[in-house]
Amino acid sequence: MTAVFLKRGRDKPARQRHPWVFSGAIARVDGEPQDGDPVDVRAADGDWLARGILNRRSQIAVRLLTWDPDEAVDANLWRHRLARAVDARARLPALAGTSAYRLAFSEADGVPGLVVDRYADWLAVQFSALAADRWREAIVTALVELIQPRGIVARDDPEAREKEGLLAAEGVVWGEPPPAHVEIEEDGLTFLVDVLRGQKTGFYLDQRENRRLVEPYGRGAQVLDAFAYTGAFAVRAWRGGAVSVTTVESSPEALALAEENLARNGFGGRTEHVVGNAFRELRAFRAAGRRFDVVILDPPKFARSAGHLEQAGRGYKDINLLALHLLEPGGILVTFSCSGLVGTDLFQQIVWEAALDAGRDVQVIARCAQAPDHPVALNFPESAYLKGLICRVW
């Protein structure tokens, strides 16, 4: 086995089982490993630390897979990790009543660079790192054996793959192609999902628990759902007893699917759909004197790198400030950030600063996080990315 030796004093993360070794921590590489090969990781004094997959083309030069010197990095390891993840989901009470959920969540499930989402009889997979891409065929074979789906599609993130020196790859990788819209179930509701072309892998599975939390706040309320995508929060608001729902979404195709989802759940033809930029449309609502009892903000990721963090903070503050101006006294603000670089404390501070500028008193009455099929590994805090606040606004 070839070995990667770390610089003196740079071995602490590996000893604490953090699964990333950055290129700047490496002193030298012994042997002649190719990118994608398993390598041992050793401290400066030669002490064995872990074993992982090498990729010199990435800032994350080694993705660690095992801290057991007797465990080989091979197809059996990937199959075992996937079987463990699948079994864990089968034991999650929160997944009762749903046919769509995350089966495997990258480093948090010990499968670095791999995400697997289930949509009824189809699987959507993302290979975002060479560590997983190197074992692509073995992973697909294992998923077929474990799940027996009708088909598997790749929904690889081109940006993430570019950072790994990989080409973009999408399309059917095994079995039947999915229909244009796959029907899924969630808590007695049905939704249509575009598994091949929809955002993320087609649906915001990580918001399932938060949709459950938000639903009762719809009772008797005028609800604004910004960044509505295909209407999952809007459907919940109507079922919760809303008197009106307004959606804002930049994609007309997404809003068309949102109306289909509303209709199939008995709420068709009742929602005001606004196609446009949420920042611009909320400003227009403010100028027109519109007011709402509940405002839901579920924007896309604003901070994709540390260099975008300041700009992202301004964006989160701006959209929350607009929402606060639109809320009736005693109204409910439901606000999220899916930017992993924006921590929970920082996000709360941003909302607080928006409240100061709006001159509103705001109470946090509930905190939100990603659904339990998106677990957070304690040795990998980066796996905690979704955070949210449910606030009472006076």
HUGIMO-V800652 format. One record per backbone hydrogen bond with DSSP energy under -0.5 kcal/mol. CO is the residue of the C=O (numbers start at 1). NH is the residue of the N-H. E is the energy in kcal/mol with one decimal. If there is no record, write none. Layout:
{{CO	NH	E} {CO	NH	E}}
//
This chain:
{{2	40	-2.6} {3	5	-0.5} {3	30	-2.9} {4	42	-3.2} {5	27	-2.8} {5	28	-1.6} {7	10	-2.1} {11	15	-2.2} {12	16	-1.9} {13	18	-2.8} {14	17	-1.5} {19	64	-2.7} {20	22	-0.5} {21	61	-1.0} {21	62	-1.7} {22	25	-1.9} {23	26	-1.4} {25	7	-2.9} {28	5	-2.8} {30	3	-0.9} {34	37	-2.3} {37	54	-2.3} {39	52	-2.4} {40	4	-3.3} {40	42	-0.5} {41	49	-2.8} {41	50	-1.4} {42	6	-2.5} {43	46	-2.1} {47	43	-2.7} {50	41	-3.1} {51	65	-2.8} {51	66	-1.9} {52	39	-2.7} {53	63	-2.0} {54	36	-3.2} {55	58	-1.5} {59	23	-2.6} {59	61	-1.3} {61	55	-3.1} {62	21	-2.1} {62	64	-0.7} {63	53	-2.0} {66	51	-2.3} {67	69	-0.6} {68	71	-2.0} {70	72	-0.6} {72	74	-1.1} {74	78	-1.6} {75	79	-2.3} {76	80	-2.6} {77	81	-2.5} {78	82	-2.4} {79	83	-2.7} {80	84	-2.3} {81	85	-2.1} {82	86	-2.7} {83	87	-2.4} {84	88	-2.0} {85	89	-1.9} {86	90	-1.7} {87	91	-0.8} {88	91	-0.6} {89	92	-1.7} {91	93	-0.7} {92	95	-1.6} {93	96	-1.8} {95	98	-1.7} {97	187	-1.5} {97	188	-0.6} {99	120	-3.0} {101	103	-0.5} {101	118	-3.4} {104	116	-2.1} {105	108	-1.3} {105	109	-0.6} {106	109	-2.0} {106	111	-2.3} {107	110	-1.6} {111	114	-1.7} {113	128	-2.4} {113	129	-0.9} {114	106	-2.6} {115	126	-2.6} {116	103	-2.7} {116	104	-1.7} {117	124	-2.9} {118	101	-1.4} {119	122	-2.2} {121	150	-3.3} {121	151	-1.0} {122	119	-3.2} {123	153	-2.8} {124	117	-3.0} {125	155	-3.4} {126	115	-1.9} {126	128	-0.8} {129	132	-0.9} {129	133	-2.5} {130	134	-2.8} {132	135	-1.3} {133	136	-1.6} {135	139	-2.6} {136	140	-2.5} {137	141	-2.3} {138	142	-2.2} {139	143	-2.4} {140	144	-2.2} {141	145	-2.0} {142	146	-2.6} {143	147	-2.8} {143	148	-0.8} {144	148	-1.3} {150	176	-2.8} {151	123	-2.1} {152	173	-2.7} {152	174	-1.5} {153	125	-2.8} {154	171	-1.7} {156	158	-0.7} {157	161	-2.4} {158	162	-2.2} {159	163	-1.5} {160	164	-0.7} {161	164	-0.7} {161	166	-3.2} {162	165	-1.5} {169	156	-1.0} {171	154	-3.3} {174	152	-2.9} {182	193	-2.4} {184	191	-2.1} {185	99	-1.9} {186	189	-1.6} {189	186	-2.6} {191	184	-2.8} {193	182	-3.0} {193	195	-1.2} {194	198	-2.2} {199	202	-3.4} {203	205	-1.7} {204	207	-1.5} {205	208	-1.4} {206	371	-1.3} {207	211	-2.5} {208	212	-1.7} {209	213	-1.9} {210	214	-2.3} {211	215	-1.8} {212	216	-0.6} {214	217	-1.6} {215	218	-1.9} {216	219	-1.4} {218	221	-2.5} {221	223	-0.7} {221	243	-2.4} {221	244	-1.5} {222	293	-2.3} {222	294	-1.9} {223	225	-0.5} {223	246	-2.7} {224	226	-0.7} {224	296	-3.0} {225	248	-2.2} {226	298	-1.0} {228	231	-2.0} {231	235	-2.6} {232	236	-1.8} {233	237	-2.5} {234	238	-2.3} {235	239	-2.4} {236	240	-2.1} {237	242	-1.8} {238	241	-1.6} {241	220	-2.8} {244	223	-2.8} {245	272	-2.3} {246	225	-3.3} {247	274	-2.3} {248	227	-1.0} {248	228	-2.3} {249	276	-1.4} {250	252	-0.7} {251	255	-2.0} {252	256	-2.1} {253	257	-1.9} {254	258	-2.2} {255	259	-2.3} {256	260	-1.6} {257	261	-2.4} {258	262	-2.5} {259	263	-2.5} {260	264	-2.5} {261	265	-0.8} {262	265	-0.7} {262	267	-3.2} {263	266	-1.8} {267	270	-1.0} {271	273	-0.7} {272	247	-2.8} {273	275	-0.5} {274	249	-2.1} {274	276	-0.6} {277	281	-2.9} {278	282	-2.7} {279	283	-1.6} {280	284	-2.0} {281	285	-2.3} {282	286	-2.2} {283	287	-2.5} {284	288	-1.8} {285	290	-2.5} {286	289	-1.2} {292	328	-2.7} {293	332	-3.0} {294	224	-2.8} {295	297	-0.5} {295	334	-3.1} {296	226	-2.5} {296	298	-0.5} {297	336	-1.7} {302	304	-0.7} {305	308	-1.8} {306	309	-1.3} {308	312	-2.7} {309	313	-2.5} {310	314	-1.8} {311	315	-2.1} {312	316	-2.8} {313	317	-2.3} {314	318	-2.6} {315	319	-2.3} {316	320	-2.0} {317	321	-2.5} {318	322	-2.2} {319	323	-2.0} {320	324	-2.5} {321	325	-1.7} {322	326	-0.9} {323	326	-0.8} {323	327	-0.7} {324	327	-0.6} {326	292	-2.6} {328	331	-2.4} {331	393	-2.8} {332	295	-2.5} {332	334	-0.5} {333	335	-0.6} {333	391	-3.1} {334	297	-3.3} {335	389	-2.5} {337	387	-2.3} {338	340	-0.8} {339	342	-1.5} {341	343	-0.9} {343	347	-2.7} {344	348	-2.2} {345	349	-2.2} {346	350	-2.3} {347	351	-2.2} {348	352	-2.3} {349	353	-2.5} {350	354	-2.0} {351	355	-2.2} {352	356	-2.3} {353	357	-2.1} {354	358	-2.1} {355	359	-1.0} {355	360	-2.1} {356	359	-0.7} {360	362	-0.5} {361	394	-3.3} {363	365	-0.6} {363	392	-2.7} {366	390	-2.8} {368	388	-1.7} {371	374	-2.3} {375	377	-0.6} {377	380	-1.9} {380	383	-2.4} {381	384	-2.0} {383	385	-0.9} {386	370	-0.7} {387	337	-2.4} {388	368	-2.7} {389	335	-2.4} {389	391	-0.6} {390	365	-3.0} {390	366	-1.4} {391	333	-2.4} {392	363	-2.7} {393	330	-3.1} {393	331	-0.8}}
//
